[in-house]
Amino acid sequence: QALDLPPMIAATQVDSKDMRAQDLPMAPPLTSSAWSYTQQRDPVASVRSMAGWAVALAGVVLGAWALLVRRRQGGPQPLMQAVPVKERSSSDGDQSLGASRRQLVYEFNSELPKSKSALEATALKYPATLKTMGMRQKQPTDFVAETLLPTTSGDYRVRSYKHSLDGLTYTDPIAIICGNPEGVECVPVRVHDACWTSEVIGSLKCDCAQQLAQAMDYIRDEGCGIVIYLHQEGRGIGLANKIAAYAVQETGADTVEANRLLGLPDDSREYTAVRDILMDLGVKSVGLMTNNPRKVRELQSLGIEVDKRIACIVDDPGAIAAAYVQAKREQMGHFASDEEDVDVISENAP
């Protein structure tokens, strides 16, 4: 039986070429309002951007205001020239640290010499004393706290300090004390600079960790003494530069040559914190535990009375560290004597 279905194709065929373009349906044109809507910024992002700029501007204004207030209140001043103005005898002031009998008293002048000739004239008048110093700090080293600390070497008094030369950056010197050195003469003192590589991760390239342990044992056995621990890694060049120097040493340079190849100083450590800590404790004079003649001279130049030098020789520094020790003896004049030495003080006094 046939089904009554509609035809599958149109009765009239239309050829596409007979259709005109204007007969095709047209899409509605895009309006300018549609474009402006799609390009609109997120209002939240705009507010955040404006707030960020406002905070940055406020930070600049507050920073400038703080610097202005600090200057008006007598805070750290710009670079100053320290010019000696007179000599002072030992009877003129406090001699608790055994300052040298004649000292130059310095006056700070915020204006540097206007010409090279003026600078040379001042240098000729006071040879080897003219220095351009950083910002003045009235109290470069401040006491923070003291605690009694049990260690593997014994119980020690530990005093912490804050030290700054410019009033902007600070280090944390530590005084490790055995007994009561206050008001005592010829106190055994070790000025020890931090050595992260040997003291923390056990590097074999130097004998610093062994010297620290030796000094702590020494003051414990003596019953009185101080180890002043300063954060002056790598003889003052810093830990990152020290690692760079180690990399140069892999090419065959020694500890001093590596610094010079990098354009770094042999030794740039400064010891004003030592002077301030000893003054804070009222120590009258010290027996300095060191092999370094420069350290003796630097402490003496700060007015610290050094009665004697106590050698700090490590018996067996190890095969690798032995080369380091020998380089310091040959290149920097470190002493190899393992006996207490008094003559070196007069030989190397400034």
C-alpha positions in Angstrom: 0.0 0.0 0.0 1.5 3.3 -1.0 2.0 6.0 1.7 0.6 9.4 1.0 3.8 11.5 1.7 4.7 15.0 0.6 7.3 15.3 -2.1 10.9 15.2 -0.9 12.0 18.1 -3.2 10.4 21.3 -4.1 8.3 21.4 -7.1 10.1 24.5 -8.3 13.9 24.4 -8.3 15.7 27.7 -7.6 19.2 28.2 -8.9 21.6 30.0 -6.5 22.8 32.2 -9.3 19.4 33.6 -9.6 19.4 34.9 -6.0 20.6 38.4 -5.5 22.7 39.7 -2.6 20.0 42.1 -1.6 17.6 39.2 -1.1 19.8 37.6 1.6 19.1 38.3 5.3 21.3 41.0 6.8 22.8 40.9 10.3 22.1 44.1 12.4 25.2 46.4 12.4 27.3 46.7 15.5 26.8 50.0 17.3 29.3 52.2 19.0 27.7 51.5 22.3 28.4 47.8 22.0 32.1 48.5 21.4 32.4 50.9 24.4 30.7 48.3 26.6 33.1 45.5 25.7 36.2 47.7 26.2 35.2 49.0 29.7 37.8 48.3 32.5 37.0 46.5 35.7 36.1 49.3 38.2 37.7 47.3 41.0 41.0 47.1 39.2 40.9 50.9 38.6 40.3 51.5 42.3 43.2 49.2 43.2 45.5 50.9 40.8 44.7 54.4 42.2 45.1 53.1 45.7 48.6 51.7 44.9 49.8 55.0 43.4 48.4 56.8 46.5 50.3 54.5 48.9 53.5 54.9 47.0 53.2 58.7 47.0 52.5 58.7 50.7 55.6 56.6 51.3 57.8 59.1 49.5 56.3 62.0 51.4 56.6 60.3 54.8 60.2 59.3 54.1 61.2 62.8 53.2 59.5 64.1 56.3 61.2 61.6 58.6 64.7 62.5 57.2 63.9 66.2 57.8 62.8 65.6 61.4 65.8 63.4 62.1 68.2 66.1 60.8 66.5 68.8 62.9 66.7 66.6 66.1 70.5 66.2 65.7 70.5 62.8 64.3 73.2 61.3 62.0 74.8 64.0 59.9 76.1 63.7 56.3 79.7 62.8 55.7 82.0 64.7 58.0 85.6 65.4 58.2 87.3 64.5 61.5 90.0 67.1 62.1 92.3 66.9 65.2 92.1 70.2 67.1 94.3 69.6 70.1 96.3 67.1 72.1 95.0 65.7 75.4 97.2 64.3 78.2 96.2 61.2 80.2 95.1 63.5 83.1 92.4 65.2 81.0 89.9 62.4 80.9 88.8 58.9 81.8 91.7 56.4 81.5 89.8 53.3 82.5 90.8 51.7 79.2 94.4 52.9 79.5 94.3 55.4 76.7 97.7 56.5 75.4 99.3 59.3 77.3 98.8 61.8 74.5 95.8 61.7 72.3 94.4 63.9 69.5 91.0 65.3 70.2 88.8 65.4 67.1 86.3 68.0 66.0 83.6 67.2 63.4 83.1 69.6 60.6 80.3 69.1 58.2 82.1 71.1 55.5 85.0 69.4 53.7 87.9 71.4 52.5 86.9 73.5 49.4 90.0 72.8 47.5 92.7 70.2 47.0 95.3 72.6 48.5 93.2 73.1 51.6 93.0 69.3 52.0 96.7 68.8 51.6 97.4 71.6 54.1 95.3 69.9 56.7 96.9 66.5 55.9 100.4 68.0 56.3 99.5 69.6 59.6 98.2 66.3 61.0 99.9 63.5 59.1 98.1 60.1 59.0 95.2 61.5 61.0 93.0 63.2 58.4 90.0 60.9 57.7 86.7 61.3 56.0 84.3 59.5 58.3 80.7 58.3 57.9 77.7 59.6 59.7 78.4 60.5 63.3 76.8 58.2 65.9 76.7 59.5 69.5 76.4 56.0 71.0 77.8 53.5 68.4 77.4 50.5 70.7 74.4 49.9 73.1 74.0 47.2 75.6 70.8 45.1 75.1 70.7 42.2 77.6 72.7 39.6 79.5 72.0 35.9 80.2 73.7 32.9 81.8 74.2 30.4 79.0 75.1 26.7 79.5 77.3 25.4 76.7 79.3 22.3 75.9 82.4 24.2 77.1 80.8 25.4 80.4 78.5 28.2 81.7 79.2 31.7 80.4 77.7 35.1 80.8 76.5 36.3 77.4 75.9 40.0 76.8 74.4 41.3 73.6 74.9 44.7 72.1 73.7 46.7 69.1 76.5 48.4 67.1 76.3 51.0 64.3 78.7 53.4 62.7 76.2 55.3 60.6 73.0 55.0 62.7 71.3 53.2 59.8 72.8 49.7 59.7 73.4 47.6 62.8 75.3 44.5 63.8 75.0 42.4 67.0 78.3 42.1 68.8 78.4 39.5 71.6 80.5 39.4 74.7 81.0 35.8 76.0 82.3 36.3 79.6 83.7 34.0 82.2 84.0 35.3 85.8 83.8 39.0 86.7 86.3 41.0 84.6 84.7 44.3 85.6 87.4 46.7 86.9 90.2 44.2 86.4 93.5 44.7 84.7 95.1 42.4 82.1 91.9 40.5 81.4 92.3 37.7 78.8 90.4 38.9 75.7 89.8 37.2 72.4 88.4 39.4 69.6 86.9 36.8 67.3 85.3 37.5 64.0 82.5 35.3 62.7 83.4 32.4 60.4 80.1 30.9 59.2 81.9 28.4 56.9 83.9 26.7 59.7 81.7 27.4 62.7 78.4 26.4 61.1 79.0 23.9 58.3 82.5 22.6 59.4 84.7 24.0 56.6 88.3 22.6 56.7 89.8 25.6 54.9 90.6 27.6 58.0 91.2 27.2 61.8 88.7 29.8 62.9 86.3 27.4 64.7 89.2 25.8 66.5 90.5 29.2 67.6 87.0 30.1 69.0 86.8 26.8 71.0 90.4 27.3 72.2 89.6 30.8 73.4 86.5 29.8 75.3 88.3 26.9 77.0 91.1 29.3 77.9 88.9 31.9 79.7 87.0 29.0 81.4 90.3 27.5 82.7 91.6 30.9 83.8 88.3 31.7 85.6 88.1 35.1 84.1 88.1 36.4 80.5 86.1 37.6 77.5 85.5 36.5 74.0 84.1 39.3 71.9 82.3 37.9 68.9 82.0 40.3 65.9 80.0 39.8 62.7 82.8 40.6 60.3 82.9 37.5 58.0 86.0 37.0 55.8 88.2 39.6 57.5 85.4 42.1 56.8 84.5 41.5 53.2 81.3 39.6 54.0 80.1 36.0 53.4 79.1 36.4 49.8 82.5 37.9 48.9 84.2 35.2 51.0 82.6 32.5 48.9 83.7 34.3 45.7 87.3 34.4 47.1 87.0 30.7 47.8 86.1 30.2 44.1 89.3 32.1 43.1 91.4 30.0 45.5 90.4 27.0 43.5 92.6 28.3 40.7 95.7 28.2 43.0 95.5 31.6 44.8 95.9 31.8 48.6 93.5 33.6 51.0 95.2 37.0 50.5 95.9 36.7 46.8 92.2 35.8 46.1 91.0 39.0 47.8 93.4 41.1 45.8 92.4 39.5 42.5 88.8 40.4 43.3 89.8 44.0 44.2 89.0 43.3 47.9 91.1 44.4 50.9 93.3 42.0 52.8 91.7 43.0 56.1 89.0 45.7 56.5 87.8 44.9 60.1 87.1 47.7 62.5 87.0 47.4 66.3 85.1 50.3 67.8 82.6 47.9 69.2 85.4 46.2 71.2 86.4 49.5 72.7 82.8 50.3 73.7 82.1 46.8 75.2 85.3 47.0 77.3 84.4 50.4 78.4 80.9 49.2 79.3 82.4 46.5 81.4 85.0 48.8 83.0 87.9 46.6 81.9 91.2 48.5 82.6 93.5 46.6 80.4 93.7 43.3 78.4 95.9 40.4 77.5 95.0 40.0 73.9 94.6 36.5 72.5 95.7 36.9 68.8 98.3 36.1 66.3 97.5 39.2 64.2 99.8 42.2 64.7 97.2 44.5 62.9 94.6 43.7 65.5 97.0 44.7 68.3 97.7 48.0 66.5 94.0 48.7 65.8 93.0 48.1 69.5 95.8 50.3 70.7 94.9 53.1 68.3 91.4 53.1 70.0 92.9 53.7 73.4 92.7 50.1 74.7 95.6 49.2 77.0 97.1 45.9 75.8 99.4 44.6 78.5 100.5 41.5 76.5 99.7 39.3 73.6 98.6 35.7 74.2 99.3 33.5 71.3 96.3 31.6 69.8 98.0 28.8 67.9 96.0 25.7 66.9 98.3 22.7 67.3 96.8 20.7 64.4 94.6 22.8 62.1 94.5 20.1 59.5 96.3 19.7 56.1 94.0 22.0 54.2 93.9 24.8 56.9 97.6 24.6 57.3 98.1 26.3 53.9 95.7 29.1 55.0 97.6 29.6 58.3 100.9 29.7 56.4 99.6 32.3 53.9 98.6 34.6 56.7 102.0 34.3 58.3 103.8 35.1 55.0 101.4 37.6 53.5 100.1 39.4 56.6 102.9 38.9 59.2 100.9 36.8 61.6 102.9 35.5 64.5 103.9 31.8 64.7 105.0 31.9 68.3 103.0 29.8 70.8 104.2 31.8 73.8 102.9 34.9 75.5 104.5 37.9 73.9 105.0 41.3 75.4 107.7 42.7 73.0 105.3 42.7 70.0 103.3 45.4 71.7 106.0 48.0 71.6 107.3 46.9 68.2 104.0 47.4 66.5 102.6 50.3 68.4 101.4 53.1 66.1 
